[in-house]
Amino acid sequence: YTELIVFGVETALSSEAGVAGLDPDFLLTGGTSLSADQFRTDLLLTEARTGRCVWGESFTHRLDPAEIVRVRDTVASAVVRHLAQPYGALYAHKAQEVEGRPSSDLTAYDCVIRFYQYWRTYDRAMFDVLREDLERATQREPGFADAFACLSLLHADGYRYGYATQGDGEEALSRALALARRAVDLAPRSSRSHHARGMADWF
């Protein structure tokens, strides 16, 4: 999830200004309780500036010393999926924030959120405005690979669904491929960038 930057607790503690100096958007806190045969992890995600709860979850597993590392990784992976996947807790929270905001106020990440709103339904009515928003986003933040990947996927949709202006289908496909290549160059380990490249190559 290349649009996210995660600071560990060690980073916060070693910062002279503490957490406030890092200016995070969210704080993930939690604790673990143990019994004779199981352990439970309770987690809470809050907005850093307001303290408002965004998400909370508990994970309970059998306590087996031989399996503790594997179970730890399983819990960590589950937390990441709950929070960071395209329709996870962070997406839902940000989607509420960007709803109704004018295009001029959107960051590149906001545009990526709007792309996933569009991708739920492939709503033709969103296509042209979203394409213009993502074009501006890639110009404002030329190092943000996800904006390039989403714009590439949008151009691929223009080709395959006929959303592109009549006669511009081949140009849309060429643009999709160029944007996907740029996304991969910026973030060679991003699955989203490679998805966009694979889609453009497929068509």
Disulfide bonds with the S-S distance in Angstrom:
none
